[in-house]
């Protein structure tokens, strides 16, 4: 029985796995299967392994840390964690950071922050856009309109609107004083590269000035930089 077949027997699968077993390792962008075949990894850990496999600087840093301790939990202050947070704050221009394990957890945290802020300001509505992908947890699914991810998991969070992406008229007619936050991928990556049009972005920030809602940027890019620190980036 292959490793792939063994995994099919014991895992409650949420992803369709590729029928490739990686046991040997990899170097750079190359992964080596248990059959000795080499594969160019164009997935990159779903776009997080940006320095490739077997990078000596990464391996040395991991080894050095493991020799000290592996896991302490967030009940303890840890120098590498603080250093990373300081570096992120310095380079992003933001005052504080919040670490999560995944993108969907970042969205869940953002939803809670927006709800808490909105409840203090009499604002309750969250806005998402067609074609977006924010994750697979319940809050993230609530912001999305994609049936293949949402079907069977109803009911979702209340007070959530789904608007057509890049539709200026829909944005103007739907956002108002009750809007707590707008969740936006400035570049949608699911199923194609769909960028937010400049007129759409300009309208969004114009309405934010008028109604004082929050904007949550799901992965910051050059368009998001115009936020002047008033956008929550996840």
DODOPA-550900 format. One line per field, with one value per residue (C-alpha): residue in three letters; residue number from 1; x, y, z. Coordinates in steps of 0.1 Angstrom, whole numbers, plus 5000, padded with zeros to 4 digits. Layout:
# DODOPA-550900
r ALA ...;
k NUM ...;
east X ...;
north Y ...;
up Z ...;
# end
This chain:
# DODOPA-550900
r UNK UNK UNK UNK UNK UNK UNK UNK UNK UNK UNK UNK UNK UNK UNK UNK UNK UNK UNK UNK UNK UNK UNK UNK UNK UNK UNK UNK UNK UNK UNK UNK UNK UNK UNK UNK UNK UNK UNK UNK UNK UNK UNK UNK UNK UNK UNK UNK UNK UNK UNK UNK UNK UNK UNK UNK UNK UNK UNK UNK UNK UNK UNK UNK UNK UNK UNK UNK UNK UNK UNK UNK UNK UNK UNK UNK UNK UNK UNK UNK UNK UNK UNK UNK UNK UNK UNK UNK UNK UNK UNK UNK UNK UNK UNK UNK UNK UNK UNK UNK UNK UNK UNK UNK UNK UNK UNK UNK UNK UNK UNK UNK UNK UNK UNK UNK UNK UNK UNK UNK UNK UNK UNK UNK UNK UNK UNK UNK UNK UNK UNK UNK UNK UNK UNK UNK UNK UNK UNK UNK UNK UNK UNK UNK UNK UNK UNK UNK UNK UNK UNK UNK UNK UNK UNK UNK UNK UNK UNK UNK UNK UNK UNK UNK UNK UNK UNK UNK UNK UNK UNK UNK UNK UNK UNK UNK UNK UNK UNK UNK UNK UNK UNK UNK UNK UNK UNK UNK UNK UNK UNK UNK UNK UNK UNK UNK UNK UNK UNK UNK UNK UNK UNK UNK UNK UNK UNK UNK UNK UNK UNK UNK UNK UNK UNK UNK UNK UNK UNK UNK UNK UNK UNK UNK UNK UNK UNK UNK UNK UNK UNK UNK UNK UNK;
k 1 2 3 4 5 6 7 8 9 10 11 12 13 14 15 16 17 18 19 20 21 22 23 24 25 26 27 28 29 30 31 32 33 34 35 36 37 38 39 40 41 42 43 44 45 46 47 48 49 50 51 52 53 54 55 56 57 58 59 60 61 62 63 64 65 66 67 68 69 70 71 72 73 74 75 76 77 78 79 80 81 82 83 84 85 86 87 88 89 90 91 92 93 94 95 96 97 98 99 100 101 102 103 104 105 106 107 108 109 110 111 112 113 114 115 116 117 118 119 120 121 122 123 124 125 126 127 128 129 130 131 132 133 134 135 136 137 138 139 140 141 142 143 144 145 146 147 148 149 150 151 152 153 154 155 156 157 158 159 160 161 162 163 164 165 166 167 168 169 170 171 172 173 174 175 176 177 178 179 180 181 182 183 184 185 186 187 188 189 190 191 192 193 194 195 196 197 198 199 200 201 202 203 204 205 206 207 208 209 210 211 212 213 214 215 216 217 218 219 220 221 222 223 224 225 226 227 228 229 230 231 232 233 234;
east 5000 5014 5016 4989 4966 4973 4965 4931 4922 4929 4924 4891 4900 4892 4916 4919 4955 4978 4987 5024 5042 5071 5094 5129 5127 5135 5160 5150 5118 5123 5105 5115 5089 5092 5096 5127 5109 5116 5087 5089 5067 5046 5024 5050 5031 5001 5024 5043 5075 5090 5127 5124 5133 5166 5175 5205 5197 5162 5175 5202 5176 5152 5180 5193 5158 5150 5182 5168 5131 5105 5072 5062 5028 5018 5018 5055 5072 5097 5125 5122 5085 5089 5117 5095 5066 5089 5102 5067 5056 5086 5082 5044 5039 5014 5017 5008 5006 4985 4999 4976 4981 4963 4946 4911 4920 4932 4898 4880 4901 4893 4856 4857 4876 4852 4821 4835 4844 4810 4790 4807 4797 4762 4774 4767 4768 4798 4804 4820 4823 4816 4844 4863 4880 4887 4889 4868 4858 4823 4831 4851 4824 4798 4817 4818 4791 4807 4782 4807 4822 4790 4765 4754 4769 4740 4730 4759 4766 4738 4742 4765 4761 4776 4782 4794 4832 4842 4806 4807 4769 4763 4789 4773 4738 4746 4772 4758 4760 4752 4783 4809 4835 4842 4863 4882 4909 4925 4937 4914 4935 4909 4902 4921 4938 4910 4922 4902 4897 4910 4875 4862 4889 4885 4848 4854 4877 4854 4825 4847 4854 4817 4804 4835 4836 4866 4883 4899 4924 4928 4965 4979 4993 5003 4967 4961 4991 4970 4951 4975 4973 4935 4930 4932 4954 4952;
north 5000 5034 5063 5081 5051 5049 5086 5081 5054 5075 5112 5132 5150 5186 5189 5168 5157 5150 5113 5121 5110 5133 5113 5122 5160 5188 5214 5249 5246 5208 5181 5145 5118 5084 5069 5091 5114 5151 5176 5214 5227 5255 5256 5266 5256 5276 5306 5306 5287 5317 5307 5271 5238 5231 5268 5267 5300 5288 5254 5270 5293 5264 5243 5271 5277 5240 5236 5263 5253 5242 5255 5276 5289 5326 5326 5334 5364 5350 5370 5356 5363 5398 5405 5393 5415 5445 5439 5435 5467 5486 5475 5476 5510 5495 5498 5463 5428 5397 5363 5335 5300 5306 5332 5322 5326 5361 5369 5355 5378 5407 5399 5400 5432 5448 5436 5449 5482 5484 5476 5505 5528 5516 5498 5461 5453 5436 5437 5411 5408 5383 5360 5365 5338 5344 5309 5279 5287 5300 5337 5336 5316 5342 5369 5349 5342 5311 5282 5254 5265 5275 5248 5228 5250 5275 5295 5320 5352 5378 5413 5404 5418 5403 5429 5425 5430 5463 5475 5511 5516 5486 5499 5534 5520 5495 5511 5535 5546 5511 5496 5484 5470 5462 5431 5433 5414 5441 5413 5383 5352 5324 5312 5340 5373 5399 5434 5460 5488 5522 5539 5511 5517 5555 5551 5528 5552 5581 5563 5554 5591 5598 5569 5560 5523 5500 5485 5450 5442 5405 5405 5440 5452 5485 5497 5490 5512 5543 5535 5556 5531 5531 5498 5465 5441 5403;
up 5000 4990 5014 4993 4998 5035 5039 5021 5047 5078 5070 5070 5038 5032 5003 4972 4975 4946 4942 4949 4980 4991 5014 5001 5004 4980 4969 4957 4937 4932 4952 4950 4952 4969 4934 4928 4903 4905 4904 4900 4928 4914 4945 4970 5001 4986 4981 5014 5006 4989 4995 4983 5000 5017 5021 5044 5062 5070 5082 5103 5120 5127 5141 5163 5177 5183 5203 5226 5228 5203 5216 5247 5237 5238 5276 5274 5257 5232 5216 5180 5180 5193 5167 5139 5150 5153 5118 5103 5120 5108 5071 5070 5087 5111 5149 5159 5145 5153 5144 5132 5117 5085 5063 5074 5110 5102 5086 5117 5139 5116 5117 5155 5156 5131 5151 5183 5168 5150 5181 5198 5169 5161 5129 5122 5084 5069 5031 5009 4971 4944 4934 4966 4987 5023 5037 5048 5084 5091 5093 5061 5043 5054 5035 5003 4977 4961 4962 4960 4993 5011 5001 5031 5058 5063 5082 5081 5100 5099 5086 5057 5022 4990 4963 4927 4925 4907 4906 4916 4914 4937 4961 4963 4967 4994 5017 5043 5079 5091 5074 5099 5075 5039 5032 4999 4980 4959 4937 4936 4930 4930 4895 4878 4885 4890 4901 4918 4893 4903 4901 4924 4949 4948 4954 4983 5001 4992 5009 5039 5044 5043 5065 5086 5082 5083 5052 5056 5029 5024 5015 5011 4977 4962 4959 4996 5004 4999 5031 5052 5081 5083 5067 5085 5065 5069;
# end
